[in-house]
């Protein structure tokens, strides 16, 4: 089991959840603007970091 790939998957899922949360609150207009901006930026960082960890981690046979 590759720890980097697992951590990348977790980060990607957290990023997706944060982006969905931000999107829903923007559509419903039910959140503070500053909070939504911060959550959206953090979610994007998590998402793109997770995707790059998954993509750049090489599988090595042991």
PDB file of N, CA, C, O and CB in Angstrom:
ATOM      1  N   UNK A   1       0.846  -1.184   0.000  1.00  0.00           N
ATOM      2  CA  UNK A   1       0.000   0.000   0.000  1.00  0.00           C
ATOM      3  C   UNK A   1       0.889   1.245   0.000  1.00  0.00           C
ATOM      4  O   UNK A   1       1.808   1.356   0.811  1.00  0.00           O
ATOM      5  CB  UNK A   1      -0.961   0.000   1.227  1.00  0.00           C
ATOM      6  N   UNK A   2       0.621   2.143  -0.877  1.00  0.00           N
ATOM      7  CA  UNK A   2       1.442   3.333  -1.010  1.00  0.00           C
ATOM      8  C   UNK A   2       0.836   4.463  -0.175  1.00  0.00           C
ATOM      9  O   UNK A   2      -0.284   4.904  -0.432  1.00  0.00           O
ATOM     10  CB  UNK A   2       1.568   3.750  -2.498  1.00  0.00           C
ATOM     11  N   UNK A   3       1.585   4.923   0.821  1.00  0.00           N
ATOM     12  CA  UNK A   3       1.085   5.930   1.751  1.00  0.00           C
ATOM     13  C   UNK A   3       0.840   7.272   1.064  1.00  0.00           C
ATOM     14  O   UNK A   3      -0.137   7.956   1.371  1.00  0.00           O
ATOM     15  CB  UNK A   3       2.063   6.109   2.897  1.00  0.00           C
ATOM     16  N   UNK A   4       1.721   7.651   0.138  1.00  0.00           N
ATOM     17  CA  UNK A   4       1.541   8.922  -0.566  1.00  0.00           C
ATOM     18  C   UNK A   4       0.273   8.919  -1.407  1.00  0.00           C
ATOM     19  O   UNK A   4      -0.460   9.908  -1.445  1.00  0.00           O
ATOM     20  CB  UNK A   4       2.748   9.214  -1.450  1.00  0.00           C
ATOM     21  N   UNK A   5       0.022   7.806  -2.078  1.00  0.00           N
ATOM     22  CA  UNK A   5      -1.166   7.710  -2.924  1.00  0.00           C
ATOM     23  C   UNK A   5      -2.441   7.722  -2.071  1.00  0.00           C
ATOM     24  O   UNK A   5      -3.441   8.325  -2.460  1.00  0.00           O
ATOM     25  CB  UNK A   5      -1.109   6.430  -3.787  1.00  0.00           C
ATOM     26  N   UNK A   6      -2.405   7.063  -0.920  1.00  0.00           N
ATOM     27  CA  UNK A   6      -3.555   7.071  -0.009  1.00  0.00           C
ATOM     28  C   UNK A   6      -3.810   8.474   0.528  1.00  0.00           C
ATOM     29  O   UNK A   6      -4.955   8.924   0.575  1.00  0.00           O
ATOM     30  CB  UNK A   6      -3.328   6.092   1.157  1.00  0.00           C
ATOM     31  N   UNK A   7      -2.757   9.162   0.931  1.00  0.00           N
ATOM     32  CA  UNK A   7      -2.894  10.530   1.422  1.00  0.00           C
ATOM     33  C   UNK A   7      -3.395  11.449   0.317  1.00  0.00           C
ATOM     34  O   UNK A   7      -4.189  12.353   0.576  1.00  0.00           O
ATOM     35  CB  UNK A   7      -1.557  11.041   1.974  1.00  0.00           C
ATOM     36  N   UNK A   8      -2.938  11.229  -0.909  1.00  0.00           N
ATOM     37  CA  UNK A   8      -3.414  12.010  -2.050  1.00  0.00           C
ATOM     38  C   UNK A   8      -4.900  11.802  -2.288  1.00  0.00           C
ATOM     39  O   UNK A   8      -5.620  12.749  -2.605  1.00  0.00           O
ATOM     40  CB  UNK A   8      -2.634  11.645  -3.304  1.00  0.00           C
ATOM     41  N   UNK A   9      -5.361  10.564  -2.137  1.00  0.00           N
ATOM     42  CA  UNK A   9      -6.785  10.268  -2.296  1.00  0.00           C
ATOM     43  C   UNK A   9      -7.614  10.969  -1.230  1.00  0.00           C
ATOM     44  O   UNK A   9      -8.676  11.516  -1.525  1.00  0.00           O
ATOM     45  CB  UNK A   9      -7.026   8.761  -2.239  1.00  0.00           C
ATOM     46  N   UNK A  10      -7.131  10.952   0.007  1.00  0.00           N
ATOM     47  CA  UNK A  10      -7.844  11.622   1.099  1.00  0.00           C
ATOM     48  C   UNK A  10      -7.909  13.123   0.848  1.00  0.00           C
ATOM     49  O   UNK A  10      -8.961  13.737   1.025  1.00  0.00           O
ATOM     50  CB  UNK A  10      -7.159  11.336   2.455  1.00  0.00           C
ATOM     51  N   UNK A  11      -6.799  13.713   0.440  1.00  0.00           N
ATOM     52  CA  UNK A  11      -6.786  15.154   0.153  1.00  0.00           C
ATOM     53  C   UNK A  11      -7.723  15.507  -0.993  1.00  0.00           C
ATOM     54  O   UNK A  11      -8.414  16.525  -0.949  1.00  0.00           O
ATOM     55  CB  UNK A  11      -5.368  15.615  -0.179  1.00  0.00           C
ATOM     56  N   UNK A  12      -7.741  14.667  -2.011  1.00  0.00           N
ATOM     57  CA  UNK A  12      -8.621  14.910  -3.154  1.00  0.00           C
ATOM     58  C   UNK A  12     -10.085  14.862  -2.728  1.00  0.00           C
ATOM     59  O   UNK A  12     -10.877  15.716  -3.126  1.00  0.00           O
ATOM     60  CB  UNK A  12      -8.358  13.881  -4.265  1.00  0.00           C
ATOM     61  N   UNK A  13     -10.443  13.876  -1.928  1.00  0.00           N
ATOM     62  CA  UNK A  13     -11.834  13.763  -1.457  1.00  0.00           C
ATOM     63  C   UNK A  13     -12.222  14.939  -0.563  1.00  0.00           C
ATOM     64  O   UNK A  13     -13.337  15.452  -0.661  1.00  0.00           O
ATOM     65  CB  UNK A  13     -12.033  12.445  -0.695  1.00  0.00           C
ATOM     66  N   UNK A  14     -11.310  15.367   0.306  1.00  0.00           N
ATOM     67  CA  UNK A  14     -11.594  16.546   1.133  1.00  0.00           C
ATOM     68  C   UNK A  14     -11.759  17.800   0.280  1.00  0.00           C
ATOM     69  O   UNK A  14     -12.612  18.643   0.558  1.00  0.00           O
ATOM     70  CB  UNK A  14     -10.476  16.758   2.160  1.00  0.00           C
ATOM     71  N   UNK A  15     -10.940  17.915  -0.756  1.00  0.00           N
ATOM     72  CA  UNK A  15     -11.056  19.052  -1.658  1.00  0.00           C
ATOM     73  C   UNK A  15     -12.377  19.063  -2.398  1.00  0.00           C
ATOM     74  O   UNK A  15     -13.005  20.112  -2.542  1.00  0.00           O
ATOM     75  CB  UNK A  15      -9.924  19.047  -2.646  1.00  0.00           C
ATOM     76  N   UNK A  16     -12.807  17.889  -2.872  1.00  0.00           N
ATOM     77  CA  UNK A  16     -14.090  17.799  -3.565  1.00  0.00           C
ATOM     78  C   UNK A  16     -15.230  18.169  -2.622  1.00  0.00           C
ATOM     79  O   UNK A  16     -16.141  18.903  -3.002  1.00  0.00           O
ATOM     80  CB  UNK A  16     -14.302  16.381  -4.132  1.00  0.00           C
ATOM     81  N   UNK A  17     -15.178  17.661  -1.393  1.00  0.00           N
ATOM     82  CA  UNK A  17     -16.225  17.976  -0.412  1.00  0.00           C
ATOM     83  C   UNK A  17     -16.262  19.475  -0.116  1.00  0.00           C
ATOM     84  O   UNK A  17     -17.340  20.060  -0.009  1.00  0.00           O
ATOM     85  CB  UNK A  17     -15.996  17.186   0.894  1.00  0.00           C
ATOM     86  N   UNK A  18     -15.098  20.091   0.015  1.00  0.00           N
ATOM     87  CA  UNK A  18     -15.047  21.528   0.280  1.00  0.00           C
ATOM     88  C   UNK A  18     -15.566  22.352  -0.883  1.00  0.00           C
ATOM     89  O   UNK A  18     -16.239  23.363  -0.683  1.00  0.00           O
ATOM     90  CB  UNK A  18     -13.635  21.943   0.601  1.00  0.00           C
ATOM     91  N   UNK A  19     -15.254  21.922  -2.100  1.00  0.00           N
ATOM     92  CA  UNK A  19     -15.745  22.634  -3.278  1.00  0.00           C
ATOM     93  C   UNK A  19     -17.256  22.493  -3.420  1.00  0.00           C
ATOM     94  O   UNK A  19     -17.935  23.448  -3.797  1.00  0.00           O
ATOM     95  CB  UNK A  19     -15.051  22.118  -4.538  1.00  0.00           C
ATOM     96  N   UNK A  20     -17.782  21.321  -3.124  1.00  0.00           N
ATOM     97  CA  UNK A  20     -19.235  21.124  -3.172  1.00  0.00           C
ATOM     98  C   UNK A  20     -19.911  21.986  -2.106  1.00  0.00           C
ATOM     99  O   UNK A  20     -20.927  22.626  -2.378  1.00  0.00           O
ATOM    100  CB  UNK A  20     -19.598  19.623  -2.967  1.00  0.00           C
ATOM    101  N   UNK A  21     -19.354  22.008  -0.899  1.00  0.00           N
ATOM    102  CA  UNK A  21     -19.901  22.829   0.182  1.00  0.00           C
ATOM    103  C   UNK A  21     -19.918  24.302  -0.213  1.00  0.00           C
ATOM    104  O   UNK A  21     -20.919  24.992  -0.020  1.00  0.00           O
ATOM    105  CB  UNK A  21     -19.087  22.636   1.472  1.00  0.00           C
ATOM    106  N   UNK A  22     -18.813  24.774  -0.763  1.00  0.00           N
ATOM    107  CA  UNK A  22     -18.713  26.171  -1.177  1.00  0.00           C
ATOM    108  C   UNK A  22     -19.709  26.482  -2.290  1.00  0.00           C
ATOM    109  O   UNK A  22     -20.388  27.508  -2.257  1.00  0.00           O
ATOM    110  CB  UNK A  22     -17.286  26.491  -1.638  1.00  0.00           C
ATOM    111  N   UNK A  23     -19.789  25.598  -3.266  1.00  0.00           N
ATOM    112  CA  UNK A  23     -20.714  25.809  -4.373  1.00  0.00           C
ATOM    113  C   UNK A  23     -22.161  25.853  -3.930  1.00  0.00           C
ATOM    114  O   UNK A  23     -22.927  26.705  -4.379  1.00  0.00           O
ATOM    115  CB  UNK A  23     -20.540  24.732  -5.396  1.00  0.00           C
ATOM    116  N   UNK A  24     -22.539  24.935  -3.047  1.00  0.00           N
ATOM    117  CA  UNK A  24     -23.917  24.928  -2.557  1.00  0.00           C
ATOM    118  C   UNK A  24     -24.252  26.196  -1.769  1.00  0.00           C
ATOM    119  O   UNK A  24     -25.340  26.753  -1.909  1.00  0.00           O
ATOM    120  CB  UNK A  24     -24.154  23.701  -1.686  1.00  0.00           C
ATOM    121  N   UNK A  25     -23.319  26.639  -0.950  1.00  0.00           N
ATOM    122  CA  UNK A  25     -23.579  27.849  -0.172  1.00  0.00           C
ATOM    123  C   UNK A  25     -23.605  29.104  -1.046  1.00  0.00           C
ATOM    124  O   UNK A  25     -24.318  30.058  -0.734  1.00  0.00           O
ATOM    125  CB  UNK A  25     -22.527  28.002   0.914  1.00  0.00           C
ATOM    126  N   UNK A  26     -22.843  29.113  -2.125  1.00  0.00           N
ATOM    127  CA  UNK A  26     -22.898  30.255  -3.042  1.00  0.00           C
ATOM    128  C   UNK A  26     -24.248  30.277  -3.752  1.00  0.00           C
ATOM    129  O   UNK A  26     -24.855  31.337  -3.901  1.00  0.00           O
ATOM    130  CB  UNK A  26     -21.739  30.193  -4.077  1.00  0.00           C
ATOM    131  N   UNK A  27     -24.719  29.106  -4.190  1.00  0.00           N
ATOM    132  CA  UNK A  27     -26.004  29.031  -4.887  1.00  0.00           C
ATOM    133  C   UNK A  27     -27.152  29.421  -3.966  1.00  0.00           C
ATOM    134  O   UNK A  27     -28.069  30.131  -4.376  1.00  0.00           O
ATOM    135  CB  UNK A  27     -26.232  27.622  -5.439  1.00  0.00           C
ATOM    136  N   UNK A  28     -27.099  28.950  -2.707  1.00  0.00           N
ATOM    137  CA  UNK A  28     -28.172  29.228  -1.752  1.00  0.00           C
ATOM    138  C   UNK A  28     -28.043  30.606  -1.107  1.00  0.00           C
ATOM    139  O   UNK A  28     -28.964  31.070  -0.435  1.00  0.00           O
ATOM    140  CB  UNK A  28     -28.189  28.165  -0.677  1.00  0.00           C
ATOM    141  N   UNK A  29     -26.895  31.257  -1.313  1.00  0.00           N
ATOM    142  CA  UNK A  29     -26.608  32.563  -0.704  1.00  0.00           C
ATOM    143  C   UNK A  29     -26.799  32.516   0.811  1.00  0.00           C
ATOM    144  O   UNK A  29     -27.428  33.390   1.407  1.00  0.00           O
ATOM    145  CB  UNK A  29     -27.512  33.650  -1.313  1.00  0.00           C
ATOM    146  N   UNK A  30     -26.230  31.458   1.418  1.00  0.00           N
ATOM    147  CA  UNK A  30     -26.447  31.259   2.846  1.00  0.00           C
ATOM    148  C   UNK A  30     -25.146  31.267   3.643  1.00  0.00           C
ATOM    149  O   UNK A  30     -25.064  30.611   4.682  1.00  0.00           O
ATOM    150  CB  UNK A  30     -27.173  29.958   3.076  1.00  0.00           C
ATOM    151  N   UNK A  31     -24.146  31.982   3.191  1.00  0.00           N
ATOM    152  CA  UNK A  31     -22.896  32.015   3.929  1.00  0.00           C
ATOM    153  C   UNK A  31     -22.240  33.373   3.831  1.00  0.00           C
ATOM    154  O   UNK A  31     -22.521  34.165   2.932  1.00  0.00           O
ATOM    155  CB  UNK A  31     -21.955  30.946   3.425  1.00  0.00           C
ATOM    156  N   UNK A  32     -21.353  33.619   4.788  1.00  0.00           N
ATOM    157  CA  UNK A  32     -20.561  34.843   4.748  1.00  0.00           C
ATOM    158  C   UNK A  32     -19.595  34.770   3.561  1.00  0.00           C
ATOM    159  O   UNK A  32     -19.030  33.714   3.274  1.00  0.00           O
ATOM    160  CB  UNK A  32     -19.784  35.052   6.091  1.00  0.00           C
ATOM    161  N   UNK A  33     -19.420  35.866   2.899  1.00  0.00           N
ATOM    162  CA  UNK A  33     -18.557  35.897   1.714  1.00  0.00           C
ATOM    163  C   UNK A  33     -17.128  35.526   2.061  1.00  0.00           C
ATOM    164  O   UNK A  33     -16.501  34.742   1.348  1.00  0.00           O
ATOM    165  CB  UNK A  33     -18.591  37.277   1.066  1.00  0.00           C
ATOM    166  N   UNK A  34     -16.607  36.077   3.142  1.00  0.00           N
ATOM    167  CA  UNK A  34     -15.219  35.807   3.529  1.00  0.00           C
ATOM    168  C   UNK A  34     -15.014  34.329   3.839  1.00  0.00           C
ATOM    169  O   UNK A  34     -14.012  33.740   3.434  1.00  0.00           O
ATOM    170  CB  UNK A  34     -14.825  36.659   4.744  1.00  0.00           C
ATOM    171  N   UNK A  35     -15.953  33.735   4.552  1.00  0.00           N
ATOM    172  CA  UNK A  35     -15.854  32.320   4.903  1.00  0.00           C
ATOM    173  C   UNK A  35     -15.874  31.452   3.661  1.00  0.00           C
ATOM    174  O   UNK A  35     -15.094  30.506   3.550  1.00  0.00           O
ATOM    175  CB  UNK A  35     -16.990  31.918   5.841  1.00  0.00           C
ATOM    176  N   UNK A  36     -16.758  31.765   2.727  1.00  0.00           N
ATOM    177  CA  UNK A  36     -16.849  30.967   1.510  1.00  0.00           C
ATOM    178  C   UNK A  36     -15.587  31.079   0.659  1.00  0.00           C
ATOM    179  O   UNK A  36     -15.162  30.099   0.049  1.00  0.00           O
ATOM    180  CB  UNK A  36     -18.058  31.394   0.698  1.00  0.00           C
ATOM    181  N   UNK A  37     -14.991  32.265   0.616  1.00  0.00           N
ATOM    182  CA  UNK A  37     -13.754  32.443  -0.145  1.00  0.00           C
ATOM    183  C   UNK A  37     -12.626  31.621   0.472  1.00  0.00           C
ATOM    184  O   UNK A  37     -11.881  30.951  -0.243  1.00  0.00           O
ATOM    185  CB  UNK A  37     -13.361  33.935  -0.200  1.00  0.00           C
ATOM    186  N   UNK A  38     -12.500  31.671   1.794  1.00  0.00           N
ATOM    187  CA  UNK A  38     -11.431  30.932   2.471  1.00  0.00           C
ATOM    188  C   UNK A  38     -11.619  29.424   2.312  1.00  0.00           C
ATOM    189  O   UNK A  38     -10.665  28.708   2.009  1.00  0.00           O
ATOM    190  CB  UNK A  38     -11.386  31.303   3.963  1.00  0.00           C
ATOM    191  N   UNK A  39     -12.842  28.941   2.513  1.00  0.00           N
ATOM    192  CA  UNK A  39     -13.109  27.505   2.364  1.00  0.00           C
ATOM    193  C   UNK A  39     -12.867  27.072   0.927  1.00  0.00           C
ATOM    194  O   UNK A  39     -12.306  26.001   0.693  1.00  0.00           O
ATOM    195  CB  UNK A  39     -14.557  27.169   2.787  1.00  0.00           C
ATOM    196  N   UNK A  40     -13.277  27.880  -0.032  1.00  0.00           N
ATOM    197  CA  UNK A  40     -13.066  27.543  -1.435  1.00  0.00           C
ATOM    198  C   UNK A  40     -11.597  27.470  -1.801  1.00  0.00           C
ATOM    199  O   UNK A  40     -11.188  26.566  -2.529  1.00  0.00           O
ATOM    200  CB  UNK A  40     -13.752  28.548  -2.313  1.00  0.00           C
ATOM    201  N   UNK A  41     -10.793  28.406  -1.311  1.00  0.00           N
ATOM    202  CA  UNK A  41      -9.360  28.406  -1.607  1.00  0.00           C
ATOM    203  C   UNK A  41      -8.681  27.200  -0.972  1.00  0.00           C
ATOM    204  O   UNK A  41      -7.863  26.541  -1.615  1.00  0.00           O
ATOM    205  CB  UNK A  41      -8.705  29.707  -1.111  1.00  0.00           C
ATOM    206  N   UNK A  42      -9.012  26.900   0.291  1.00  0.00           N
ATOM    207  CA  UNK A  42      -8.427  25.741   0.962  1.00  0.00           C
ATOM    208  C   UNK A  42      -8.840  24.451   0.256  1.00  0.00           C
ATOM    209  O   UNK A  42      -8.031  23.535   0.109  1.00  0.00           O
ATOM    210  CB  UNK A  42      -8.853  25.700   2.443  1.00  0.00           C
ATOM    211  N   UNK A  43     -10.095  24.381  -0.180  1.00  0.00           N
ATOM    212  CA  UNK A  43     -10.565  23.187  -0.888  1.00  0.00           C
ATOM    213  C   UNK A  43      -9.823  23.013  -2.210  1.00  0.00           C
ATOM    214  O   UNK A  43      -9.465  21.894  -2.578  1.00  0.00           O
ATOM    215  CB  UNK A  43     -12.081  23.271  -1.140  1.00  0.00           C
ATOM    216  N   UNK A  44      -9.590  24.110  -2.922  1.00  0.00           N
ATOM    217  CA  UNK A  44      -8.837  24.012  -4.176  1.00  0.00           C
ATOM    218  C   UNK A  44      -7.403  23.559  -3.924  1.00  0.00           C
ATOM    219  O   UNK A  44      -6.864  22.761  -4.690  1.00  0.00           O
ATOM    220  CB  UNK A  44      -8.839  25.359  -4.907  1.00  0.00           C
ATOM    221  N   UNK A  45      -6.782  24.060  -2.861  1.00  0.00           N
ATOM    222  CA  UNK A  45      -5.423  23.635  -2.526  1.00  0.00           C
ATOM    223  C   UNK A  45      -5.399  22.142  -2.225  1.00  0.00           C
ATOM    224  O   UNK A  45      -4.537  21.423  -2.729  1.00  0.00           O
ATOM    225  CB  UNK A  45      -4.880  24.436  -1.323  1.00  0.00           C
ATOM    226  N   UNK A  46      -6.342  21.668  -1.403  1.00  0.00           N
ATOM    227  CA  UNK A  46      -6.415  20.240  -1.086  1.00  0.00           C
ATOM    228  C   UNK A  46      -6.616  19.417  -2.347  1.00  0.00           C
ATOM    229  O   UNK A  46      -5.944  18.406  -2.550  1.00  0.00           O
ATOM    230  CB  UNK A  46      -7.550  19.964  -0.092  1.00  0.00           C
ATOM    231  N   UNK A  47      -7.542  19.850  -3.194  1.00  0.00           N
ATOM    232  CA  UNK A  47      -7.867  19.092  -4.397  1.00  0.00           C
ATOM    233  C   UNK A  47      -6.662  18.967  -5.317  1.00  0.00           C
ATOM    234  O   UNK A  47      -6.304  17.860  -5.718  1.00  0.00           O
ATOM    235  CB  UNK A  47      -9.022  19.748  -5.139  1.00  0.00           C
ATOM    236  N   UNK A  48      -6.037  20.081  -5.655  1.00  0.00           N
ATOM    237  CA  UNK A  48      -4.925  20.044  -6.599  1.00  0.00           C
ATOM    238  C   UNK A  48      -3.691  19.367  -6.006  1.00  0.00           C
ATOM    239  O   UNK A  48      -2.941  18.716  -6.734  1.00  0.00           O
ATOM    240  CB  UNK A  48      -4.576  21.453  -7.045  1.00  0.00           C
ATOM    241  N   UNK A  49      -3.466  19.507  -4.701  1.00  0.00           N
ATOM    242  CA  UNK A  49      -2.354  18.804  -4.060  1.00  0.00           C
ATOM    243  C   UNK A  49      -2.583  17.300  -4.082  1.00  0.00           C
ATOM    244  O   UNK A  49      -1.663  16.531  -4.362  1.00  0.00           O
ATOM    245  CB  UNK A  49      -2.169  19.288  -2.616  1.00  0.00           C
ATOM    246  N   UNK A  50      -3.812  16.881  -3.787  1.00  0.00           N
ATOM    247  CA  UNK A  50      -4.129  15.460  -3.811  1.00  0.00           C
ATOM    248  C   UNK A  50      -3.990  14.862  -5.194  1.00  0.00           C
ATOM    249  O   UNK A  50      -3.449  13.767  -5.348  1.00  0.00           O
ATOM    250  CB  UNK A  50      -5.520  15.233  -3.303  1.00  0.00           C
ATOM    251  N   UNK A  51      -4.475  15.572  -6.205  1.00  0.00           N
ATOM    252  CA  UNK A  51      -4.370  15.075  -7.577  1.00  0.00           C
ATOM    253  C   UNK A  51      -2.908  14.960  -7.995  1.00  0.00           C
ATOM    254  O   UNK A  51      -2.528  13.983  -8.639  1.00  0.00           O
ATOM    255  CB  UNK A  51      -5.130  15.998  -8.546  1.00  0.00           C
ATOM    256  N   UNK A  52      -2.089  15.938  -7.641  1.00  0.00           N
ATOM    257  CA  UNK A  52      -0.682  15.872  -8.029  1.00  0.00           C
ATOM    258  C   UNK A  52       0.046  14.767  -7.275  1.00  0.00           C
ATOM    259  O   UNK A  52       0.952  14.147  -7.832  1.00  0.00           O
ATOM    260  CB  UNK A  52       0.003  17.216  -7.778  1.00  0.00           C
ATOM    261  N   UNK A  53      -0.324  14.503  -6.024  1.00  0.00           N
ATOM    262  CA  UNK A  53       0.288  13.385  -5.300  1.00  0.00           C
ATOM    263  C   UNK A  53      -0.061  12.054  -5.957  1.00  0.00           C
ATOM    264  O   UNK A  53       0.796  11.183  -6.100  1.00  0.00           O
ATOM    265  CB  UNK A  53      -0.165  13.383  -3.830  1.00  0.00           C
ATOM    266  N   UNK A  54      -1.310  11.901  -6.352  1.00  0.00           N
ATOM    267  CA  UNK A  54      -1.725  10.660  -7.000  1.00  0.00           C
ATOM    268  C   UNK A  54      -1.019  10.494  -8.342  1.00  0.00           C
ATOM    269  O   UNK A  54      -0.547   9.404  -8.666  1.00  0.00           O
ATOM    270  CB  UNK A  54      -3.251  10.636  -7.194  1.00  0.00           C
ATOM    271  N   UNK A  55      -0.945  11.562  -9.117  1.00  0.00           N
ATOM    272  CA  UNK A  55      -0.375  11.476 -10.457  1.00  0.00           C
ATOM    273  C   UNK A  55       1.139  11.276 -10.435  1.00  0.00           C
ATOM    274  O   UNK A  55       1.673  10.541 -11.266  1.00  0.00           O
ATOM    275  CB  UNK A  55      -0.713  12.726 -11.239  1.00  0.00           C
ATOM    276  N   UNK A  56       1.833  11.913  -9.506  1.00  0.00           N
ATOM    277  CA  UNK A  56       3.304  11.882  -9.519  1.00  0.00           C
ATOM    278  C   UNK A  56       3.913  10.754  -8.695  1.00  0.00           C
ATOM    279  O   UNK A  56       5.134  10.596  -8.689  1.00  0.00           O
ATOM    280  CB  UNK A  56       3.832  13.185  -9.015  1.00  0.00           C
ATOM    281  N   UNK A  57       3.112   9.982  -8.014  1.00  0.00           N
ATOM    282  CA  UNK A  57       3.642   8.878  -7.224  1.00  0.00           C
ATOM    283  C   UNK A  57       3.743   7.641  -8.108  1.00  0.00           C
ATOM    284  O   UNK A  57       2.752   7.176  -8.671  1.00  0.00           O
ATOM    285  CB  UNK A  57       2.751   8.601  -5.979  1.00  0.00           C
ATOM    286  N   UNK A  58       4.951   7.124  -8.214  1.00  0.00           N
ATOM    287  CA  UNK A  58       5.188   5.949  -9.067  1.00  0.00           C
ATOM    288  C   UNK A  58       4.921   4.671  -8.284  1.00  0.00           C
ATOM    289  O   UNK A  58       5.255   4.572  -7.103  1.00  0.00           O
ATOM    290  CB  UNK A  58       6.638   5.949  -9.615  1.00  0.00           C
ATOM    291  N   UNK A  59       4.324   3.708  -8.943  1.00  0.00           N
ATOM    292  CA  UNK A  59       4.114   2.393  -8.335  1.00  0.00           C
ATOM    293  C   UNK A  59       5.398   1.582  -8.488  1.00  0.00           C
ATOM    294  O   UNK A  59       5.944   1.445  -9.582  1.00  0.00           O
ATOM    295  CB  UNK A  59       2.897   1.649  -8.989  1.00  0.00           C
ATOM    296  N   UNK A  60       5.859   1.052  -7.365  1.00  0.00           N
ATOM    297  CA  UNK A  60       7.070   0.236  -7.391  1.00  0.00           C
ATOM    298  C   UNK A  60       6.737  -1.151  -6.876  1.00  0.00           C
ATOM    299  O   UNK A  60       6.159  -1.300  -5.799  1.00  0.00           O
ATOM    300  CB  UNK A  60       8.202   0.880  -6.547  1.00  0.00           C
ATOM    301  N   UNK A  61       7.096  -2.147  -7.631  1.00  0.00           N
ATOM    302  CA  UNK A  61       6.878  -3.524  -7.197  1.00  0.00           C
ATOM    303  C   UNK A  61       7.962  -3.902  -6.200  1.00  0.00           C
ATOM    304  O   UNK A  61       9.145  -3.636  -6.412  1.00  0.00           O
ATOM    305  CB  UNK A  61       6.872  -4.503  -8.409  1.00  0.00           C
ATOM    306  N   UNK A  62       7.542  -4.519  -5.123  1.00  0.00           N
ATOM    307  CA  UNK A  62       8.505  -4.898  -4.074  1.00  0.00           C
ATOM    308  C   UNK A  62       8.763  -6.371  -4.124  1.00  0.00           C
ATOM    309  O   UNK A  62       9.543  -6.888  -3.325  1.00  0.00           O
ATOM    310  CB  UNK A  62       8.000  -4.504  -2.681  1.00  0.00           C
TER     311      UNK A  62
END
